């Protein structure tokens, strides 16, 4: 019984780590996407200023 309990906990921790790394990856992608979007908006505004 003790062995089953510890192996279950290890499995749980492993799956949590997978979820954590997936979440971190998506968070990075989200932040990166927002930065790129901000840069694009800035470029567009600069172009508008140049044209005007």
mmCIF file as Biopython writes it, N, C-alpha, C and O atoms, coordinates in Angstrom:
data_model
#
loop_
_atom_site.group_PDB
_atom_site.id
_atom_site.type_symbol
_atom_site.label_atom_id
_atom_site.label_alt_id
_atom_site.label_comp_id
_atom_site.label_asym_id
_atom_site.label_entity_id
_atom_site.label_seq_id
_atom_site.pdbx_PDB_ins_code
_atom_site.Cartn_x
_atom_site.Cartn_y
_atom_site.Cartn_z
_atom_site.occupancy
_atom_site.B_iso_or_equiv
_atom_site.auth_seq_id
_atom_site.auth_asym_id
_atom_site.pdbx_PDB_model_num
ATOM 1   N N  . UNK A ? 1  ? 0.833 -1.206 0.000   1.0 0.0 1  A 1 
ATOM 2   C CA . UNK A ? 1  ? 0.000 0.000  0.000   1.0 0.0 1  A 1 
ATOM 3   C C  . UNK A ? 1  ? 0.867 1.255  0.000   1.0 0.0 1  A 1 
ATOM 4   O O  . UNK A ? 1  ? 0.612 2.204  -0.743  1.0 0.0 1  A 1 
ATOM 5   N N  . UNK A ? 2  ? 1.893 1.244  0.842   1.0 0.0 2  A 1 
ATOM 6   C CA . UNK A ? 2  ? 2.787 2.393  0.938   1.0 0.0 2  A 1 
ATOM 7   C C  . UNK A ? 2  ? 3.456 2.675  -0.402  1.0 0.0 2  A 1 
ATOM 8   O O  . UNK A ? 2  ? 3.577 3.829  -0.812  1.0 0.0 2  A 1 
ATOM 9   N N  . UNK A ? 3  ? 3.890 1.611  -1.085  1.0 0.0 3  A 1 
ATOM 10  C CA . UNK A ? 3  ? 4.568 1.750  -2.371  1.0 0.0 3  A 1 
ATOM 11  C C  . UNK A ? 3  ? 3.616 2.361  -3.403  1.0 0.0 3  A 1 
ATOM 12  O O  . UNK A ? 3  ? 4.008 3.255  -4.154  1.0 0.0 3  A 1 
ATOM 13  N N  . UNK A ? 4  ? 2.382 1.890  -3.444  1.0 0.0 4  A 1 
ATOM 14  C CA . UNK A ? 4  ? 1.399 2.416  -4.387  1.0 0.0 4  A 1 
ATOM 15  C C  . UNK A ? 4  ? 1.162 3.905  -4.160  1.0 0.0 4  A 1 
ATOM 16  O O  . UNK A ? 4  ? 1.048 4.684  -5.107  1.0 0.0 4  A 1 
ATOM 17  N N  . UNK A ? 5  ? 1.092 4.279  -2.900  1.0 0.0 5  A 1 
ATOM 18  C CA . UNK A ? 5  ? 0.830 5.676  -2.557  1.0 0.0 5  A 1 
ATOM 19  C C  . UNK A ? 5  ? 1.962 6.570  -3.061  1.0 0.0 5  A 1 
ATOM 20  O O  . UNK A ? 5  ? 1.713 7.616  -3.660  1.0 0.0 5  A 1 
ATOM 21  N N  . UNK A ? 6  ? 3.197 6.158  -2.818  1.0 0.0 6  A 1 
ATOM 22  C CA . UNK A ? 6  ? 4.329 6.996  -3.232  1.0 0.0 6  A 1 
ATOM 23  C C  . UNK A ? 6  ? 4.444 7.055  -4.749  1.0 0.0 6  A 1 
ATOM 24  O O  . UNK A ? 6  ? 4.771 8.107  -5.299  1.0 0.0 6  A 1 
ATOM 25  N N  . UNK A ? 7  ? 4.182 5.947  -5.434  1.0 0.0 7  A 1 
ATOM 26  C CA . UNK A ? 7  ? 4.269 5.965  -6.900  1.0 0.0 7  A 1 
ATOM 27  C C  . UNK A ? 7  ? 3.156 6.842  -7.478  1.0 0.0 7  A 1 
ATOM 28  O O  . UNK A ? 7  ? 3.339 7.496  -8.505  1.0 0.0 7  A 1 
ATOM 29  N N  . UNK A ? 8  ? 2.013 6.849  -6.813  1.0 0.0 8  A 1 
ATOM 30  C CA . UNK A ? 8  ? 0.913 7.707  -7.253  1.0 0.0 8  A 1 
ATOM 31  C C  . UNK A ? 8  ? 1.300 9.180  -7.108  1.0 0.0 8  A 1 
ATOM 32  O O  . UNK A ? 8  ? 1.037 9.993  -7.994  1.0 0.0 8  A 1 
ATOM 33  N N  . UNK A ? 9  ? 1.927 9.507  -5.982  1.0 0.0 9  A 1 
ATOM 34  C CA . UNK A ? 9  ? 2.360 10.889 -5.737  1.0 0.0 9  A 1 
ATOM 35  C C  . UNK A ? 9  ? 3.393 11.310 -6.767  1.0 0.0 9  A 1 
ATOM 36  O O  . UNK A ? 9  ? 3.356 12.432 -7.271  1.0 0.0 9  A 1 
ATOM 37  N N  . UNK A ? 10 ? 4.330 10.395 -7.083  1.0 0.0 10 A 1 
ATOM 38  C CA . UNK A ? 10 ? 5.355 10.697 -8.083  1.0 0.0 10 A 1 
ATOM 39  C C  . UNK A ? 10 ? 4.703 10.950 -9.435  1.0 0.0 10 A 1 
ATOM 40  O O  . UNK A ? 10 ? 5.076 11.880 -10.148 1.0 0.0 10 A 1 
ATOM 41  N N  . UNK A ? 11 ? 3.720 10.112 -9.785  1.0 0.0 11 A 1 
ATOM 42  C CA . UNK A ? 11 ? 3.028 10.280 -11.062 1.0 0.0 11 A 1 
ATOM 43  C C  . UNK A ? 11 ? 2.297 11.623 -11.093 1.0 0.0 11 A 1 
ATOM 44  O O  . UNK A ? 11 ? 2.291 12.319 -12.108 1.0 0.0 11 A 1 
ATOM 45  N N  . UNK A ? 12 ? 1.687 11.970 -9.970  1.0 0.0 12 A 1 
ATOM 46  C CA . UNK A ? 12 ? 0.957 13.232 -9.869  1.0 0.0 12 A 1 
ATOM 47  C C  . UNK A ? 12 ? 1.906 14.412 -10.058 1.0 0.0 12 A 1 
ATOM 48  O O  . UNK A ? 12 ? 1.593 15.361 -10.777 1.0 0.0 12 A 1 
ATOM 49  N N  . UNK A ? 13 ? 3.068 14.346 -9.406  1.0 0.0 13 A 1 
ATOM 50  C CA . UNK A ? 13 ? 4.056 15.419 -9.525  1.0 0.0 13 A 1 
ATOM 51  C C  . UNK A ? 13 ? 4.555 15.543 -10.954 1.0 0.0 13 A 1 
ATOM 52  O O  . UNK A ? 13 ? 4.751 16.649 -11.458 1.0 0.0 13 A 1 
ATOM 53  N N  . UNK A ? 14 ? 4.761 14.397 -11.610 1.0 0.0 14 A 1 
ATOM 54  C CA . UNK A ? 14 ? 5.229 14.422 -13.002 1.0 0.0 14 A 1 
ATOM 55  C C  . UNK A ? 14 ? 4.200 15.099 -13.898 1.0 0.0 14 A 1 
ATOM 56  O O  . UNK A ? 14 ? 4.555 15.935 -14.729 1.0 0.0 14 A 1 
ATOM 57  N N  . UNK A ? 15 ? 2.935 14.745 -13.736 1.0 0.0 15 A 1 
ATOM 58  C CA . UNK A ? 15 ? 1.899 15.349 -14.583 1.0 0.0 15 A 1 
ATOM 59  C C  . UNK A ? 15 ? 1.757 16.837 -14.270 1.0 0.0 15 A 1 
ATOM 60  O O  . UNK A ? 15 ? 1.483 17.638 -15.164 1.0 0.0 15 A 1 
ATOM 61  N N  . UNK A ? 16 ? 1.942 17.206 -13.007 1.0 0.0 16 A 1 
ATOM 62  C CA . UNK A ? 16 ? 1.895 18.620 -12.645 1.0 0.0 16 A 1 
ATOM 63  C C  . UNK A ? 16 ? 3.026 19.372 -13.320 1.0 0.0 16 A 1 
ATOM 64  O O  . UNK A ? 16 ? 2.847 20.500 -13.781 1.0 0.0 16 A 1 
ATOM 65  N N  . UNK A ? 17 ? 4.198 18.743 -13.376 1.0 0.0 17 A 1 
ATOM 66  C CA . UNK A ? 17 ? 5.349 19.389 -14.001 1.0 0.0 17 A 1 
ATOM 67  C C  . UNK A ? 17 ? 5.090 19.590 -15.488 1.0 0.0 17 A 1 
ATOM 68  O O  . UNK A ? 17 ? 5.459 20.619 -16.053 1.0 0.0 17 A 1 
ATOM 69  N N  . UNK A ? 18 ? 4.454 18.606 -16.124 1.0 0.0 18 A 1 
ATOM 70  C CA . UNK A ? 18 ? 4.128 18.718 -17.552 1.0 0.0 18 A 1 
ATOM 71  C C  . UNK A ? 18 ? 3.160 19.881 -17.769 1.0 0.0 18 A 1 
ATOM 72  O O  . UNK A ? 18 ? 3.339 20.690 -18.680 1.0 0.0 18 A 1 
ATOM 73  N N  . UNK A ? 19 ? 2.140 19.953 -16.926 1.0 0.0 19 A 1 
ATOM 74  C CA . UNK A ? 19 ? 1.162 21.041 -17.030 1.0 0.0 19 A 1 
ATOM 75  C C  . UNK A ? 19 ? 1.852 22.385 -16.818 1.0 0.0 19 A 1 
ATOM 76  O O  . UNK A ? 19 ? 1.578 23.360 -17.519 1.0 0.0 19 A 1 
ATOM 77  N N  . UNK A ? 20 ? 2.764 22.416 -15.825 1.0 0.0 20 A 1 
ATOM 78  C CA . UNK A ? 20 ? 3.476 23.654 -15.520 1.0 0.0 20 A 1 
ATOM 79  C C  . UNK A ? 20 ? 4.313 24.114 -16.709 1.0 0.0 20 A 1 
ATOM 80  O O  . UNK A ? 20 ? 4.294 25.293 -17.065 1.0 0.0 20 A 1 
ATOM 81  N N  . UNK A ? 21 ? 5.046 23.192 -17.321 1.0 0.0 21 A 1 
ATOM 82  C CA . UNK A ? 21 ? 5.907 23.562 -18.449 1.0 0.0 21 A 1 
ATOM 83  C C  . UNK A ? 21 ? 5.060 23.994 -19.647 1.0 0.0 21 A 1 
ATOM 84  O O  . UNK A ? 21 ? 5.428 24.917 -20.374 1.0 0.0 21 A 1 
ATOM 85  N N  . UNK A ? 22 ? 3.911 23.314 -19.849 1.0 0.0 22 A 1 
ATOM 86  C CA . UNK A ? 22 ? 3.010 23.695 -20.940 1.0 0.0 22 A 1 
ATOM 87  C C  . UNK A ? 22 ? 2.472 25.103 -20.699 1.0 0.0 22 A 1 
ATOM 88  O O  . UNK A ? 22 ? 2.401 25.924 -21.612 1.0 0.0 22 A 1 
ATOM 89  N N  . UNK A ? 23 ? 2.094 25.361 -19.441 1.0 0.0 23 A 1 
ATOM 90  C CA . UNK A ? 23 ? 1.550 26.671 -19.072 1.0 0.0 23 A 1 
ATOM 91  C C  . UNK A ? 23 ? 2.604 27.752 -19.269 1.0 0.0 23 A 1 
ATOM 92  O O  . UNK A ? 23 ? 2.310 28.815 -19.815 1.0 0.0 23 A 1 
ATOM 93  N N  . UNK A ? 24 ? 3.840 27.482 -18.825 1.0 0.0 24 A 1 
ATOM 94  C CA . UNK A ? 24 ? 4.929 28.444 -18.988 1.0 0.0 24 A 1 
ATOM 95  C C  . UNK A ? 24 ? 5.169 28.720 -20.464 1.0 0.0 24 A 1 
ATOM 96  O O  . UNK A ? 24 ? 5.371 29.868 -20.858 1.0 0.0 24 A 1 
ATOM 97  N N  . UNK A ? 25 ? 5.147 27.675 -21.281 1.0 0.0 25 A 1 
ATOM 98  C CA . UNK A ? 25 ? 5.364 27.841 -22.712 1.0 0.0 25 A 1 
ATOM 99  C C  . UNK A ? 25 ? 4.296 28.724 -23.338 1.0 0.0 25 A 1 
ATOM 100 O O  . UNK A ? 25 ? 4.596 29.605 -24.143 1.0 0.0 25 A 1 
ATOM 101 N N  . UNK A ? 26 ? 3.041 28.478 -22.960 1.0 0.0 26 A 1 
ATOM 102 C CA . UNK A ? 26 ? 1.949 29.285 -23.512 1.0 0.0 26 A 1 
ATOM 103 C C  . UNK A ? 26 ? 2.012 30.721 -23.020 1.0 0.0 26 A 1 
ATOM 104 O O  . UNK A ? 26 ? 1.690 31.657 -23.751 1.0 0.0 26 A 1 
ATOM 105 N N  . UNK A ? 27 ? 2.437 30.884 -21.760 1.0 0.0 27 A 1 
ATOM 106 C CA . UNK A ? 27 ? 2.559 32.223 -21.198 1.0 0.0 27 A 1 
ATOM 107 C C  . UNK A ? 27 ? 3.617 33.006 -21.967 1.0 0.0 27 A 1 
ATOM 108 O O  . UNK A ? 27 ? 3.427 34.180 -22.286 1.0 0.0 27 A 1 
ATOM 109 N N  . UNK A ? 28 ? 4.745 32.336 -22.263 1.0 0.0 28 A 1 
ATOM 110 C CA . UNK A ? 28 ? 5.817 32.980 -23.028 1.0 0.0 28 A 1 
ATOM 111 C C  . UNK A ? 28 ? 5.317 33.364 -24.410 1.0 0.0 28 A 1 
ATOM 112 O O  . UNK A ? 28 ? 5.594 34.458 -24.900 1.0 0.0 28 A 1 
ATOM 113 N N  . UNK A ? 29 ? 4.574 32.450 -25.038 1.0 0.0 29 A 1 
ATOM 114 C CA . UNK A ? 29 ? 4.052 32.716 -26.380 1.0 0.0 29 A 1 
ATOM 115 C C  . UNK A ? 29 ? 3.089 33.903 -26.337 1.0 0.0 29 A 1 
ATOM 116 O O  . UNK A ? 29 ? 3.101 34.761 -27.220 1.0 0.0 29 A 1 
ATOM 117 N N  . UNK A ? 30 ? 2.257 33.937 -25.297 1.0 0.0 30 A 1 
ATOM 118 C CA . UNK A ? 30 ? 1.276 35.008 -25.145 1.0 0.0 30 A 1 
ATOM 119 C C  . UNK A ? 30 ? 1.981 36.353 -24.989 1.0 0.0 30 A 1 
ATOM 120 O O  . UNK A ? 30 ? 1.631 37.325 -25.658 1.0 0.0 30 A 1 
ATOM 121 N N  . UNK A ? 31 ? 2.978 36.403 -24.099 1.0 0.0 31 A 1 
ATOM 122 C CA . UNK A ? 31 ? 3.725 37.643 -23.866 1.0 0.0 31 A 1 
ATOM 123 C C  . UNK A ? 31 ? 4.468 38.042 -25.134 1.0 0.0 31 A 1 
ATOM 124 O O  . UNK A ? 31 ? 4.483 39.216 -25.503 1.0 0.0 31 A 1 
ATOM 125 N N  . UNK A ? 32 ? 5.083 37.071 -25.801 1.0 0.0 32 A 1 
ATOM 126 C CA . UNK A ? 32 ? 5.803 37.347 -27.042 1.0 0.0 32 A 1 
ATOM 127 C C  . UNK A ? 32 ? 4.868 37.900 -28.104 1.0 0.0 32 A 1 
ATOM 128 O O  . UNK A ? 32 ? 5.213 38.850 -28.807 1.0 0.0 32 A 1 
ATOM 129 N N  . UNK A ? 33 ? 3.690 37.310 -28.222 1.0 0.0 33 A 1 
ATOM 130 C CA . UNK A ? 33 ? 2.703 37.771 -29.190 1.0 0.0 33 A 1 
ATOM 131 C C  . UNK A ? 33 ? 2.269 39.196 -28.901 1.0 0.0 33 A 1 
ATOM 132 O O  . UNK A ? 33 ? 2.108 40.000 -29.820 1.0 0.0 33 A 1 
ATOM 133 N N  . UNK A ? 34 ? 2.078 39.512 -27.620 1.0 0.0 34 A 1 
ATOM 134 C CA . UNK A ? 34 ? 1.680 40.869 -27.243 1.0 0.0 34 A 1 
ATOM 135 C C  . UNK A ? 34 ? 2.773 41.870 -27.565 1.0 0.0 34 A 1 
ATOM 136 O O  . UNK A ? 34 ? 2.492 42.981 -28.013 1.0 0.0 34 A 1 
ATOM 137 N N  . UNK A ? 35 ? 4.038 41.473 -27.335 1.0 0.0 35 A 1 
ATOM 138 C CA . UNK A ? 35 ? 5.160 42.371 -27.634 1.0 0.0 35 A 1 
ATOM 139 C C  . UNK A ? 35 ? 5.232 42.644 -29.127 1.0 0.0 35 A 1 
ATOM 140 O O  . UNK A ? 35 ? 5.427 43.785 -29.547 1.0 0.0 35 A 1 
ATOM 141 N N  . UNK A ? 36 ? 5.073 41.590 -29.934 1.0 0.0 36 A 1 
ATOM 142 C CA . UNK A ? 36 ? 5.118 41.740 -31.393 1.0 0.0 36 A 1 
ATOM 143 C C  . UNK A ? 36 ? 3.970 42.640 -31.857 1.0 0.0 36 A 1 
ATOM 144 O O  . UNK A ? 36 ? 4.152 43.505 -32.714 1.0 0.0 36 A 1 
ATOM 145 N N  . UNK A ? 37 ? 2.794 42.423 -31.279 1.0 0.0 37 A 1 
ATOM 146 C CA . UNK A ? 37 ? 1.626 43.230 -31.634 1.0 0.0 37 A 1 
ATOM 147 C C  . UNK A ? 37 ? 1.865 44.702 -31.317 1.0 0.0 37 A 1 
ATOM 148 O O  . UNK A ? 37 ? 1.558 45.579 -32.125 1.0 0.0 37 A 1 
ATOM 149 N N  . UNK A ? 38 ? 2.417 44.964 -30.132 1.0 0.0 38 A 1 
ATOM 150 C CA . UNK A ? 38 ? 2.713 46.340 -29.729 1.0 0.0 38 A 1 
ATOM 151 C C  . UNK A ? 38 ? 3.705 46.977 -30.683 1.0 0.0 38 A 1 
ATOM 152 O O  . UNK A ? 38 ? 3.545 48.133 -31.073 1.0 0.0 38 A 1 
ATOM 153 N N  . UNK A ? 39 ? 4.735 46.220 -31.061 1.0 0.0 39 A 1 
ATOM 154 C CA . UNK A ? 39 ? 5.752 46.734 -31.983 1.0 0.0 39 A 1 
ATOM 155 C C  . UNK A ? 39 ? 5.124 47.058 -33.339 1.0 0.0 39 A 1 
ATOM 156 O O  . UNK A ? 39 ? 5.437 48.082 -33.946 1.0 0.0 39 A 1 
ATOM 157 N N  . UNK A ? 40 ? 4.235 46.175 -33.810 1.0 0.0 40 A 1 
ATOM 158 C CA . UNK A ? 40 ? 3.577 46.407 -35.100 1.0 0.0 40 A 1 
ATOM 159 C C  . UNK A ? 40 ? 2.713 47.663 -35.060 1.0 0.0 40 A 1 
ATOM 160 O O  . UNK A ? 40 ? 2.728 48.465 -35.994 1.0 0.0 40 A 1 
ATOM 161 N N  . UNK A ? 41 ? 1.966 47.827 -33.983 1.0 0.0 41 A 1 
ATOM 162 C CA . UNK A ? 41 ? 1.115 49.013 -33.845 1.0 0.0 41 A 1 
ATOM 163 C C  . UNK A ? 41 ? 1.980 50.264 -33.846 1.0 0.0 41 A 1 
ATOM 164 O O  . UNK A ? 41 ? 1.639 51.268 -34.472 1.0 0.0 41 A 1 
ATOM 165 N N  . UNK A ? 42 ? 3.113 50.193 -33.132 1.0 0.0 42 A 1 
ATOM 166 C CA . UNK A ? 42 ? 4.035 51.331 -33.073 1.0 0.0 42 A 1 
ATOM 167 C C  . UNK A ? 42 ? 4.552 51.671 -34.467 1.0 0.0 42 A 1 
ATOM 168 O O  . UNK A ? 42 ? 4.595 52.840 -34.849 1.0 0.0 42 A 1 
ATOM 169 N N  . UNK A ? 43 ? 4.944 50.645 -35.228 1.0 0.0 43 A 1 
ATOM 170 C CA . UNK A ? 43 ? 5.453 50.844 -36.594 1.0 0.0 43 A 1 
ATOM 171 C C  . UNK A ? 43 ? 4.373 51.487 -37.471 1.0 0.0 43 A 1 
ATOM 172 O O  . UNK A ? 43 ? 4.652 52.409 -38.239 1.0 0.0 43 A 1 
ATOM 173 N N  . UNK A ? 44 ? 3.151 50.995 -37.349 1.0 0.0 44 A 1 
ATOM 174 C CA . UNK A ? 44 ? 2.058 51.528 -38.156 1.0 0.0 44 A 1 
ATOM 175 C C  . UNK A ? 44 ? 1.826 52.997 -37.836 1.0 0.0 44 A 1 
ATOM 176 O O  . UNK A ? 44 ? 1.606 53.803 -38.740 1.0 0.0 44 A 1 
ATOM 177 N N  . UNK A ? 45 ? 1.875 53.349 -36.555 1.0 0.0 45 A 1 
ATOM 178 C CA . UNK A ? 45 ? 1.684 54.746 -36.156 1.0 0.0 45 A 1 
ATOM 179 C C  . UNK A ? 45 ? 2.813 55.607 -36.699 1.0 0.0 45 A 1 
ATOM 180 O O  . UNK A ? 45 ? 2.583 56.734 -37.137 1.0 0.0 45 A 1 
ATOM 181 N N  . UNK A ? 46 ? 4.042 55.075 -36.671 1.0 0.0 46 A 1 
ATOM 182 C CA . UNK A ? 46 ? 5.185 55.818 -37.213 1.0 0.0 46 A 1 
ATOM 183 C C  . UNK A ? 46 ? 4.994 56.054 -38.711 1.0 0.0 46 A 1 
ATOM 184 O O  . UNK A ? 46 ? 5.255 57.148 -39.211 1.0 0.0 46 A 1 
ATOM 185 N N  . UNK A ? 47 ? 4.535 55.017 -39.424 1.0 0.0 47 A 1 
ATOM 186 C CA . UNK A ? 47 ? 4.304 55.146 -40.865 1.0 0.0 47 A 1 
ATOM 187 C C  . UNK A ? 47 ? 3.223 56.186 -41.140 1.0 0.0 47 A 1 
ATOM 188 O O  . UNK A ? 47 ? 3.344 56.991 -42.063 1.0 0.0 47 A 1 
ATOM 189 N N  . UNK A ? 48 ? 2.168 56.160 -40.333 1.0 0.0 48 A 1 
ATOM 190 C CA . UNK A ? 48 ? 1.092 57.142 -40.497 1.0 0.0 48 A 1 
ATOM 191 C C  . UNK A ? 48 ? 1.639 58.555 -40.337 1.0 0.0 48 A 1 
ATOM 192 O O  . UNK A ? 48 ? 1.254 59.465 -41.071 1.0 0.0 48 A 1 
ATOM 193 N N  . UNK A ? 49 ? 2.538 58.733 -39.373 1.0 0.0 49 A 1 
ATOM 194 C CA . UNK A ? 49 ? 3.124 60.042 -39.127 1.0 0.0 49 A 1 
ATOM 195 C C  . UNK A ? 49 ? 3.976 60.477 -40.318 1.0 0.0 49 A 1 
ATOM 196 O O  . UNK A ? 49 ? 3.977 61.644 -40.708 1.0 0.0 49 A 1 
ATOM 197 N N  . UNK A ? 50 ? 4.706 59.504 -40.889 1.0 0.0 50 A 1 
ATOM 198 C CA . UNK A ? 50 ? 5.559 59.813 -42.038 1.0 0.0 50 A 1 
ATOM 199 C C  . UNK A ? 50 ? 4.716 60.221 -43.246 1.0 0.0 50 A 1 
ATOM 200 O O  . UNK A ? 50 ? 5.044 61.169 -43.960 1.0 0.0 50 A 1 
ATOM 201 N N  . UNK A ? 51 ? 3.622 59.485 -43.460 1.0 0.0 51 A 1 
ATOM 202 C CA . UNK A ? 51 ? 2.752 59.773 -44.603 1.0 0.0 51 A 1 
ATOM 203 C C  . UNK A ? 51 ? 2.076 61.129 -44.422 1.0 0.0 51 A 1 
ATOM 204 O O  . UNK A ? 51 ? 1.975 61.913 -45.366 1.0 0.0 51 A 1 
ATOM 205 N N  . UNK A ? 52 ? 1.620 61.397 -43.211 1.0 0.0 52 A 1 
ATOM 206 C CA . UNK A ? 52 ? 0.951 62.665 -42.919 1.0 0.0 52 A 1 
ATOM 207 C C  . UNK A ? 52 ? 1.986 63.771 -42.828 1.0 0.0 52 A 1 
ATOM 208 O O  . UNK A ? 52 ? 1.636 64.927 -42.588 1.0 0.0 52 A 1 
#
